[in-house]
Amino acid sequence: MGPSTPYRVIIAGAGVAAFEAALALRKLTEERAAIVLVAPESEFIYRPLAVAEPFRAGEVRRFPLSTLAEAAGAQLKCASVSAVDAERRLVATADGARLSYDALLLALGAHPREAIPGALTFRGPQDDAALAALLHEATTGKIGKLVFALPGGVTWPLPLYELALLTGIHLADAGAGGVELEIVTPEAAPLELFGTAASEAIRELLEIRGIALRLQRTPVAVEDGTLRLVPEESIEASRVVALPRLEGPRLAGIPHDGEGFIRTDLHGRVERVDDVWAAGDLTAFPVKQGGLAAQQADAAAESIAARAGAPVDPAPFKPILRGLLLTGLAPRFLRTEFAVVSTADTEPLWWPPAKIVGRYLAPFLASHLGLSAAPPRVEGGKAVEIEVELDPQRPGSWSDI
């Protein structure tokens, strides 16, 4: 590569991590890098309110991918990545193309899979209609007990609590107070990731709403109107709503673990492969969440920018976990530093309480798409952002969560 030749960066994917990385690289490398986004999608899907859509309290927004890629200073290649030849620095696509790169950033996400046979698996917007139909059944007296189940191995349980809380308010507003609601989870405490004070606040909120909570039980299957649990136990369940278990993409040419996820260092560099980075849900970091994906993308982008010759001192990935808990009514502001110091309050504990994730993505979306950086005020209720600082230097800290 000559001194005037742009550093060729391919970003595989078109989600939060991919766009955060593209925007970061554009800023950090100035004219040093030529960025190509490779993805089969035609739209960028902004998902923060997917869980609220069946309750008509929010909506998923979609935007043309080509327009956003152009605004981000990246070329768009509409194709599916099928394999990587790291030795020759080539990306193979499903349409037979071979794309050469100087640096490759993998941001392909993960695949949601059914984890509890017989349950309605809520993966996001594609399951909104099914959940809306279930809510209609509940409001018309066809469901006696509705159980919200967290499968084993799912480390981001917050959407399940949102679904239960929003369902409770929805049924109460519809006059369907006779439907029993219960959460079943392997956790030792509700939302235990956020620490003791947060767990106690959520436990109290569930009690006030009349939502039963069954802890340290792993749901495994729905059979003949019952939900089978481990340890050996069964409970009545007219219908069950569950979160999916994620599986990595198992991309050919890239080493991965037994579940298909890619191991990286704190700068996003893929283990045992040169010139390849990864960010987002396809990495082996246990918690899969948009804000973390953006932070991983920032660390990878800084590392790539430095490789391209930009005057950047790459900072390692130091995860700060932010979530938005939709409660339907009263807000609960929660904060903890890796479950060591846990705080719960009815007033904001940080500022600004932004909903849009990403150091570069947030202002980009606000300016190009008109999306506010403030958290949404859902109709009939409020939203609360949760921030957790996790210390990647603490021995065992990632596996602990």
C-alpha positions in Angstrom: 0.0 0.0 0.0 1.5 3.3 -1.1 1.6 6.5 1.0 -1.4 7.9 -0.9 -3.5 4.7 -1.0 -6.4 4.6 1.4 -6.3 1.9 4.1 -9.0 -0.5 3.0 -11.5 -1.4 5.9 -14.3 -3.8 5.4 -17.1 -3.8 8.0 -19.3 -6.9 7.8 -22.7 -6.0 9.2 -25.2 -3.2 9.3 -26.3 -2.9 13.0 -25.3 -0.7 15.9 -21.7 -2.0 16.1 -21.2 -1.7 12.4 -22.4 1.9 12.1 -20.7 3.0 15.3 -17.4 1.6 13.9 -17.9 3.3 10.5 -18.6 6.7 12.1 -15.7 6.3 14.5 -13.3 5.3 11.7 -14.4 8.3 9.6 -13.7 10.6 12.4 -10.4 9.1 13.6 -8.8 8.3 10.3 -9.9 11.4 8.3 -8.9 10.6 4.7 -6.7 7.6 5.6 -9.3 4.9 5.3 -11.8 3.7 2.6 -14.7 2.0 4.4 -17.0 -0.6 2.9 -20.1 -1.9 4.7 -21.0 -5.4 3.5 -24.5 -6.5 4.5 -27.5 -8.2 2.9 -30.1 -5.9 4.6 -31.7 -2.9 2.8 -32.7 -1.2 6.1 -31.1 -0.1 9.3 -33.5 -1.1 12.1 -33.6 1.0 15.2 -34.9 -1.4 17.9 -35.0 0.1 21.3 -38.8 0.2 21.5 -39.4 -3.3 20.0 -40.6 -4.6 23.3 -43.1 -1.7 23.6 -44.6 -2.0 20.1 -47.2 -4.8 20.8 -48.5 -2.5 23.6 -48.8 0.5 21.3 -46.4 2.3 23.6 -43.6 2.7 21.0 -42.4 1.6 17.6 -39.4 0.2 15.8 -38.1 2.6 13.2 -36.5 1.6 9.9 -34.3 3.7 7.6 -32.7 3.0 4.1 -29.3 1.5 4.6 -27.8 3.0 1.5 -28.7 6.6 2.6 -27.2 6.1 6.1 -24.0 4.5 4.7 -23.5 7.4 2.3 -24.0 9.9 5.2 -21.5 7.9 7.3 -18.9 8.1 4.5 -19.0 4.4 3.7 -19.6 2.5 0.5 -22.3 -0.1 0.7 -22.0 -3.6 -0.7 -25.3 -5.5 -0.6 -24.1 -9.1 0.0 -23.9 -11.8 2.7 -20.4 -12.6 4.1 -19.9 -16.3 3.8 -16.2 -16.8 4.7 -12.9 -15.1 5.4 -9.5 -16.0 4.0 -7.4 -14.3 6.7 -4.1 -15.4 5.2 -4.8 -13.7 1.9 -7.0 -11.0 3.5 -10.1 -11.7 1.5 -13.8 -11.7 2.3 -16.0 -14.1 0.4 -19.6 -13.3 -0.2 -22.6 -15.5 -1.0 -22.8 -14.0 -4.6 -19.3 -15.3 -5.4 -17.4 -12.0 -4.9 -14.0 -11.8 -3.3 -13.3 -8.5 -1.5 -9.7 -7.6 -0.3 -9.0 -5.7 2.9 -6.3 -4.2 5.0 -8.5 -4.5 8.1 -11.7 -6.4 8.6 -14.2 -5.7 11.4 -16.9 -8.4 11.9 -20.2 -7.0 13.3 -22.6 -9.7 12.1 -24.6 -10.0 15.3 -25.9 -13.3 16.6 -28.8 -15.6 15.7 -31.7 -15.9 18.1 -32.9 -19.5 18.6 -35.9 -21.0 20.4 -34.8 -22.2 23.8 -38.0 -23.4 25.3 -40.1 -25.6 23.0 -43.8 -24.7 23.1 -43.3 -21.1 24.3 -43.7 -17.9 22.2 -40.1 -16.8 21.7 -39.9 -13.0 21.6 -36.9 -12.1 19.4 -38.0 -8.6 18.5 -40.0 -6.9 15.8 -40.6 -10.1 13.9 -42.6 -11.5 16.9 -44.7 -8.3 17.6 -47.8 -9.7 15.8 -47.7 -13.0 17.7 -47.3 -11.2 21.0 -50.2 -8.8 20.2 -52.4 -11.9 19.3 -51.5 -13.5 22.7 -52.4 -10.2 24.5 -55.8 -10.2 22.7 -56.4 -13.8 23.9 -55.5 -12.7 27.5 -57.9 -9.7 27.4 -60.8 -11.8 26.1 -60.6 -14.4 28.8 -58.9 -17.2 26.9 -55.8 -17.3 29.1 -55.8 -18.1 32.8 -52.1 -17.9 33.6 -49.3 -16.3 31.5 -45.7 -17.1 32.4 -42.6 -15.1 31.3 -39.6 -17.5 31.2 -35.9 -16.8 31.0 -34.0 -19.7 29.5 -30.7 -20.8 31.0 -27.7 -19.1 29.4 -29.4 -15.8 28.7 -27.4 -13.0 30.3 -29.5 -10.0 29.3 -32.9 -10.6 31.1 -34.2 -7.0 31.2 -36.6 -7.4 28.2 -38.4 -10.2 30.0 -39.1 -8.0 33.0 -40.3 -5.3 30.6 -42.7 -7.7 28.9 -44.2 -8.8 32.2 -44.6 -5.3 33.6 -46.1 -3.9 30.4 -48.4 -6.9 30.1 -49.6 -6.3 33.6 -50.5 -2.7 32.9 -52.1 -3.6 29.5 -54.3 -6.2 31.1 -55.3 -3.9 34.0 -56.3 -1.2 31.5 -58.3 -3.7 29.6 -60.1 -4.9 32.7 -58.6 -8.4 32.5 -57.4 -8.6 36.1 -58.1 -12.3 36.4 -55.0 -13.3 34.4 -52.2 -14.6 36.6 -48.7 -13.4 35.7 -45.4 -15.0 36.8 -41.7 -14.6 35.9 -39.6 -17.8 36.1 -35.8 -17.2 36.0 -32.5 -19.0 36.9 -31.4 -15.8 38.6 -30.9 -15.7 42.3 -32.5 -12.3 42.5 -34.6 -10.3 40.0 -32.2 -8.4 37.6 -29.3 -9.5 39.8 -26.8 -8.1 37.3 -27.6 -4.7 38.7 -26.9 -5.4 42.3 -28.8 -5.7 45.6 -30.6 -2.4 45.8 -31.8 -2.7 42.2 -33.0 -6.2 42.8 -34.9 -5.2 45.9 -36.6 -2.3 44.0 -37.6 -4.6 41.2 -38.9 -7.3 43.6 -41.0 -4.7 45.3 -42.4 -3.4 42.0 -43.3 -6.9 41.0 -45.1 -7.5 44.3 -47.0 -4.2 43.9 -48.1 -5.2 40.4 -49.1 -8.7 41.5 -46.6 -10.5 39.3 -45.3 -13.7 40.9 -41.6 -14.4 40.8 -40.0 -17.8 40.8 -36.2 -17.7 41.2 -33.4 -20.2 40.7 -35.5 -22.3 38.3 -34.6 -23.0 34.7 -37.5 -23.4 32.4 -37.0 -26.0 29.7 -40.2 -26.9 27.9 -44.0 -26.3 27.7 -46.0 -29.5 27.8 -49.8 -30.0 28.0 -50.5 -26.7 29.8 -47.5 -26.9 32.1 -44.0 -25.4 32.1 -41.3 -27.9 33.0 -38.5 -26.6 35.2 -35.1 -27.7 36.4 -34.6 -28.7 39.2 -37.5 -31.2 38.7 -40.7 -29.2 38.9 -43.7 -28.2 36.8 -46.0 -25.3 37.0 -49.3 -24.5 35.4 -49.0 -22.2 32.4 -51.8 -21.4 29.9 -49.2 -19.7 27.7 -45.5 -19.0 28.1 -43.4 -16.1 26.6 -39.7 -16.6 26.6 -36.5 -14.9 25.4 -34.3 -16.6 22.8 -30.9 -18.1 23.4 -28.3 -16.5 21.1 -26.0 -18.5 18.8 -22.9 -17.1 17.1 -22.6 -17.0 13.3 -19.9 -19.6 13.0 -18.2 -17.8 10.2 -15.9 -20.0 8.0 -12.3 -19.0 8.3 -12.6 -17.4 11.8 -12.0 -19.3 15.0 -15.0 -19.5 17.3 -16.1 -21.2 20.5 -18.6 -24.1 20.8 -21.5 -21.7 20.5 -20.2 -19.9 17.5 -19.0 -16.8 19.2 -15.6 -15.1 18.5 -13.0 -14.4 21.2 -11.3 -11.1 21.1 -8.9 -9.1 23.2 -9.8 -5.8 24.9 -9.1 -3.9 21.6 -11.4 -6.1 19.6 -8.7 -8.1 17.9 -9.8 -11.6 17.0 -7.6 -14.2 18.7 -5.1 -16.1 16.5 -6.0 -14.1 13.3 -4.2 -11.0 12.0 -5.9 -7.9 10.8 -9.4 -9.0 11.9 -11.4 -7.4 14.6 -14.9 -8.1 16.0 -17.6 -6.2 17.9 -21.1 -6.8 19.1 -23.2 -9.8 19.8 -21.0 -12.2 17.8 -18.2 -11.8 20.3 -17.8 -14.1 23.3 -18.5 -11.2 25.7 -21.4 -12.7 27.8 -23.8 -9.8 27.8 -25.3 -9.0 24.4 -26.6 -5.5 24.3 -26.6 -2.5 21.9 -24.7 -0.1 24.1 -22.0 -2.7 24.8 -21.8 -3.4 21.0 -21.1 0.3 20.4 -18.4 0.5 23.0 -16.7 -2.6 21.6 -16.9 -1.0 18.1 -15.2 2.2 19.5 -12.3 0.1 20.9 -11.9 -1.8 17.6 -12.1 1.4 15.5 -9.4 3.1 17.6 -7.2 0.0 17.2 -7.8 -0.1 13.4 -7.3 3.7 13.1 -3.9 3.4 14.8 -3.0 0.6 12.4 -3.9 2.9 9.5 -1.5 5.5 10.7 -3.9 7.9 12.5 -2.6 9.7 15.6 -4.7 7.6 18.0 -3.7 6.0 21.3 -6.3 3.1 21.3 -8.2 2.7 24.6 -9.3 -0.8 25.6 -12.9 -1.9 25.9 -14.2 -0.9 29.4 -17.8 -1.8 29.3 -20.5 0.4 30.8 -23.9 -1.3 30.5 -26.9 0.9 29.9 -30.5 -0.4 29.6 -33.9 1.1 29.4 -36.5 -0.5 31.7 -40.0 0.2 30.5 -42.2 -0.2 33.6 -45.5 1.1 32.3 -46.0 3.4 35.3 -43.6 4.7 38.0 -40.0 5.0 37.0 -37.2 3.1 38.8 -33.7 4.6 38.4 -31.0 2.0 39.2 -27.2 2.2 39.2 -24.4 -0.2 40.2 -20.7 -0.5 39.6 -20.4 -4.2 38.8 -22.9 -5.2 41.5 -20.5 -3.9 44.2 -22.2 -0.6 44.9 -25.9 -0.7 44.0 -28.3 2.3 44.2 -32.0 2.6 43.5 -33.9 5.9 43.5 -37.0 7.5 42.0 -34.9 10.3 40.7 -32.2 10.2 37.9 -28.8 9.0 39.1 -26.9 10.2 36.0 -27.2 12.7 33.3 -28.1 12.9 30.5 -30.3 9.8 30.6 -29.9 9.1 26.8 -31.6 6.2 25.2 -29.7 6.2 21.9 -26.4 4.3 22.4 -23.0 5.0 20.9 -20.5 7.8 21.2 -20.7 8.6 17.5 -24.0 6.9 16.6 -26.2 8.9 19.0 -25.5 12.4 17.5 -25.5 10.9 14.0 -29.0 9.4 14.5 -30.2 12.6 16.2 -29.0 14.8 13.3 -29.8 12.6 10.3 -33.0 10.8 11.5 -34.5 13.2 14.0 -34.2 10.7 16.9 -34.0 12.4 20.2 -31.2 11.5 22.6 -33.6 11.7 25.5 -35.4 8.5 26.7 -38.9 8.0 25.3 -41.9 8.9 27.4 -44.2 6.0 26.6 -47.9 6.7 26.7 -49.3 6.0 30.1 -45.9 5.4 31.7 -42.2 6.3 32.0 -38.9 4.9 31.1 -35.8 4.4 33.1 -32.2 4.0 32.0 -29.9 1.6 33.9 -26.1 2.1 33.9 -23.6 -0.5 35.1 -19.9 -0.1 35.1 -18.1 -3.4 34.7 -14.4 -3.7 35.3 -12.7 -5.9 32.7 -9.4 -5.9 34.6 -11.0 -7.6 37.7 -10.1 -11.3 37.5 -13.1 -13.3 36.5 -15.3 -10.3 36.1 -16.6 -11.1 32.7 -17.4 -14.7 33.5 -19.0 -13.6 36.8 -21.8 -11.8 35.0 
